[in-house]
Amino acid sequence: MKFLLTAVVFVLATSLSAVTFADDHATLRVVAVDTTDADAYIAELRKGKKMMEKVDAKMSMRAWRATFAGATAGTVIVALEYPGALSDFASAWEKTLADKNMASWLNGLSGLRNVLSDSLYREIPL
């Protein structure tokens, strides 16, 4: 009986600590970009997305183009989402930057874009 009680307490403690310390909230990096050739920039994003998936399968990239946005029409928004804490995102991003192909690709984007803003967001659980 004592063994059974100890086992039950151990299982409960382990499961509660996992729930308490789990950080299942996503981190989102949002980059607003001005470009004079949106089609070429989007084509480059498609290449980068494929490379990124090879380096870190957890990080996803999506993009939007502002079409009904007044003075900001034409702005391209690029979002990088990582299903973990900010520290996990930072580690994954460092891993991405360490890849020679990714670093070269990122440097090549400078001729196609002007970064207007670059922000990090942490998901709020609802």
N, C-alpha and C positions, 0 to 999 in steps of 0.2 A: 504494500500500500504506500509506503514511504517513497519507493522508487517511482510509482505512478504519479504521485503528487509532485515530486521533483520534476519529472518529465513534463507534466502539464504546465507547471510554473515556468520552466525553461522555454517551452514552445510559445507561451503567451508573451513572455518578456522579449523574446527574439522577434516575434511578429510586431509587437507594439513599437519596439525600437526601430524597426525597418520603416514603419509608417511614419514615425516621428521624424526620422532623419532623411527620408526620401525627398528628393527635389525633382518632381516630375513636371516642373513648369518649364516652358520653352523660353529661349532667348532669341530675340529677333534683332537683326542689324538692318537698318533701312538707310539706303543711300539714294539721295535725289541727285540726278545728273542732267545737265544741259548738254545737248549734242546737236551739231549741225547736220549730222547724217545718222538719223535714228535707225534706219534699216541696217546700215553697216554695224552700228553699235549692238543692235539686237542679234545680228548674226554672230558677232564676237561673244555675246553672252551665252548663246547656244553652245559654242565651242567650250567656253569656260565651265558651263554646267556639266558637260560630259567629263571634263578633266576633274572637276571637283568631286563628282560621284565616285571616281576611281580612288581619289585620295582619302575622302571621308564620306562614306555612304550615308551617314546620319544627317549631314548638313544638306539642306535643300535650298535652291535658288529659284526665285520667281521674279517676274518683271511686269510693270504696268506702264502705259504711256498716257499722260494726261491729255484728254481730248476736249473737254469742256471745262476749262480751268482758268479762263481770263488770261492774265499776263503770264501764267505758268503753263499754258498750253504747250504741249510738245515735250515737257519734262518727262524723263524716264525715271521711274522709281524701281530700284532693285532691292529685293528683300532676301536676306540669308537667314533661314530659320534653323535653329538647333534645338533638339528636344531635351535640353538639360539646362543646368545652372549657367550663370555668366562665366564662372571659372571653367566649366566644361567647354563652353563655346570658345573661350580664349585659348585653351589647349588645342582644340580642333583647328582653330584659325592659324595658330603657330605651326601646326603640322602641315596645313595647306600651304602656308608661305614657304615652308622648308622644301617643298617640292619644286624642283628647278623649272619644270614646264609651267606650273601655276605662276611662279614668280615672274617668268618671262612674259606670260600672257597678261598678267596684271600691269606690268611696265608698258606693254604695248598699247594698253587702253588709253594712255595719257593723250595720245593724238586724236582720239575720238570723243573725249568727254571732258567736261568741266564739272567737278563734284561741287554741288551747291550745299549739301548737308550730309552728314554721316552720323547716325544715332544708334544707340543700343537700347533695347527695351526688354524688360523682364515681364513675362506673362503674369497676369493677375488671375488667380483662380476664381471662377464664378460659380 
